[in-house]
């Protein structure tokens, strides 16, 4: 997976390629993001059955309007066929959303996490890229706390584990936090 510049613009879109175990390219390049959304910083998760899902940061709408960053996602079959259209995982708000991280879950779907400063958010999806439940916010529990560096991993029974760095602004303390979530 890599970013490509759209000629005559400053927009970046994502393309990818499926390879065999021997490193031989299969088929044509895949168009991951197909709107002019300045796609960048992709994250990929392999799904059961050989499919995969991609998440990325997006800062420009299809009309060319720049807005606070959004996190988008799209699922693909094992053959590289897009399963529906791009989905906005995050919602535009007063603060930006960035840093998509994906993980497959045992139910066959996947979860996408991202930073929505000063917190993190997570959204579950089906294997075909459909929404599963609602966005959950992982809120700071300590006054003057900020978060960075999120990671997600699939857990048992369709749940997942979410880990992040937490910094207490007064006293400069740093912690690693982990939270388990059940299936949606």
VMD Tcl script that draws the C-alpha trace (Angstrom):
set ca {
  {0.00 0.00 0.00}
  {1.28 3.44 -0.82}
  {0.22 7.04 -1.34}
  {0.05 8.52 -4.85}
  {-0.33 12.17 -5.78}
  {-3.20 13.13 -8.07}
  {-1.69 15.03 -11.05}
  {-2.33 18.76 -10.94}
  {-3.37 18.73 -7.26}
  {-1.81 18.29 -3.85}
  {-4.20 15.40 -3.09}
  {-2.94 11.96 -2.18}
  {-4.89 8.77 -2.73}
  {-4.02 5.22 -1.75}
  {-3.29 2.26 -4.01}
  {-2.22 -1.25 -3.15}
  {-1.17 -4.56 -4.63}
  {-1.85 -8.17 -3.67}
  {1.16 -10.49 -3.77}
  {1.54 -14.26 -3.58}
  {3.61 -15.91 -0.83}
  {6.47 -15.93 -3.36}
  {6.26 -12.15 -3.79}
  {4.68 -12.19 -7.25}
  {2.11 -9.47 -7.94}
  {-1.43 -10.76 -8.55}
  {-3.69 -8.75 -10.83}
  {-3.72 -4.99 -11.23}
  {-3.06 -2.38 -8.57}
  {-6.00 -1.81 -6.25}
  {-7.58 1.58 -5.77}
  {-7.99 1.86 -2.00}
  {-9.30 5.43 -1.69}
  {-11.29 6.52 -4.69}
  {-12.31 10.03 -3.69}
  {-10.10 13.11 -3.70}
  {-9.71 13.02 0.06}
  {-5.99 13.53 0.62}
  {-5.58 10.00 1.96}
  {-2.50 9.38 4.06}
  {-1.00 7.17 6.80}
  {-2.78 3.87 5.97}
  {-3.20 0.95 8.36}
  {-4.15 -2.57 7.21}
  {-5.67 -5.60 8.96}
  {-6.01 -9.09 7.48}
  {-9.50 -10.56 7.95}
  {-10.68 -14.15 8.22}
  {-11.24 -15.71 4.81}
  {-8.33 -13.80 3.29}
  {-9.97 -10.40 2.98}
  {-8.50 -7.24 4.45}
  {-9.51 -3.81 5.67}
  {-7.68 -0.50 5.32}
  {-8.01 2.64 7.42}
  {-6.44 6.03 6.74}
  {-6.47 9.72 7.60}
  {-8.34 12.04 5.24}
  {-8.24 15.82 5.21}
  {-10.05 16.88 2.04}
  {-13.63 16.16 0.95}
  {-14.56 15.04 -2.54}
  {-15.54 18.67 -3.28}
  {-12.01 19.85 -2.38}
  {-13.03 21.55 0.86}
  {-10.41 21.18 3.60}
  {-11.84 20.28 7.01}
  {-10.57 18.76 10.26}
  {-9.07 15.35 9.58}
  {-11.36 12.32 9.37}
  {-10.57 8.62 9.59}
  {-11.93 6.54 6.70}
  {-12.01 2.79 6.15}
  {-12.81 0.27 3.43}
  {-12.99 -3.53 3.37}
  {-11.81 -5.77 0.51}
  {-12.32 -9.44 -0.41}
  {-9.41 -11.87 -0.69}
  {-9.40 -11.13 -4.44}
  {-9.03 -7.39 -3.77}
  {-12.62 -6.46 -4.65}
  {-13.88 -3.48 -2.64}
  {-16.75 -4.42 -0.33}
  {-18.79 -1.26 -0.65}
  {-17.58 2.31 -0.60}
  {-15.28 4.23 1.71}
  {-16.82 4.76 5.14}
  {-16.05 7.65 7.47}
  {-15.28 5.97 10.80}
  {-14.91 9.24 12.69}
  {-17.17 12.28 12.64}
  {-15.99 15.82 11.95}
  {-15.90 17.90 15.10}
  {-14.13 20.68 16.89}
  {-10.93 18.67 17.13}
  {-9.29 16.54 14.49}
  {-9.29 12.75 14.20}
  {-6.13 11.00 13.00}
  {-3.89 7.96 13.43}
  {-6.07 5.09 12.21}
  {-5.12 1.70 13.63}
  {-6.97 -1.51 12.62}
  {-7.28 -5.03 14.01}
  {-9.28 -8.05 12.93}
  {-11.65 -9.60 15.47}
  {-12.63 -13.27 15.71}
  {-16.21 -12.53 14.60}
  {-14.77 -11.88 11.11}
  {-15.04 -8.09 11.27}
  {-12.57 -5.48 12.40}
  {-12.17 -2.45 14.63}
  {-10.68 0.95 13.81}
  {-9.22 3.19 16.51}
  {-7.95 6.76 16.21}
  {-7.00 9.81 18.21}
  {-9.73 12.40 18.66}
  {-7.74 14.79 20.81}
  {-7.51 14.62 23.77}
  {-9.15 11.18 23.76}
  {-9.28 8.09 21.54}
  {-12.24 6.64 19.72}
  {-13.04 3.18 18.37}
  {-15.60 1.85 15.90}
  {-16.36 -1.78 15.04}
  {-17.16 -2.94 11.49}
  {-18.44 -6.11 9.85}
  {-16.21 -8.06 7.45}
  {-17.97 -6.31 4.55}
  {-17.21 -2.86 5.98}
  {-20.61 -2.13 7.52}
  {-20.90 -0.36 10.86}
  {-21.27 -2.63 13.92}
  {-22.45 -0.60 16.89}
  {-21.58 3.02 17.55}
  {-18.37 4.99 18.05}
  {-17.02 4.59 21.58}
  {-14.88 7.27 23.18}
  {-12.06 6.21 25.47}
  {-12.00 9.20 27.75}
  {-9.20 10.39 29.97}
  {-9.97 9.66 33.60}
  {-7.48 12.04 35.21}
  {-7.59 15.84 35.08}
  {-4.94 17.37 32.82}
  {-4.30 14.04 31.10}
  {-3.58 13.72 27.38}
  {-3.20 10.58 25.26}
  {-1.02 9.50 22.35}
  {0.10 6.41 20.49}
  {-2.86 4.02 20.29}
  {-2.76 0.36 19.26}
  {-5.50 -2.24 18.93}
  {-5.49 -6.07 18.80}
  {-8.27 -8.59 18.26}
  {-9.31 -10.54 21.35}
  {-11.33 -13.63 22.17}
  {-15.00 -13.91 21.22}
  {-14.99 -10.95 18.83}
  {-13.75 -8.45 21.40}
  {-10.55 -6.44 21.26}
  {-7.82 -4.90 23.37}
  {-6.99 -1.22 23.14}
  {-3.70 0.22 24.47}
  {-2.50 3.82 24.61}
  {0.04 6.12 26.19}
  {-1.27 8.53 28.77}
  {0.59 11.65 29.93}
  {-0.26 13.66 33.01}
  {0.58 17.24 32.10}
  {1.31 18.30 35.70}
  {4.39 16.43 36.91}
  {5.12 14.89 33.50}
  {4.11 11.32 34.43}
  {3.62 8.81 31.63}
  {1.62 5.58 31.72}
  {0.68 2.74 29.39}
  {-3.01 1.88 29.68}
  {-4.91 -1.11 28.31}
  {-8.65 -1.71 28.17}
  {-10.56 -4.80 27.00}
  {-13.83 -4.53 25.05}
  {-16.38 -7.26 24.44}
  {-17.91 -8.00 21.04}
  {-20.60 -5.66 19.72}
}
mol new
graphics top color blue
foreach p $ca { graphics top sphere $p radius 0.5 }
foreach p [lrange $ca 0 end-1] q [lrange $ca 1 end] { graphics top cylinder $p $q radius 0.2 }
display resetview
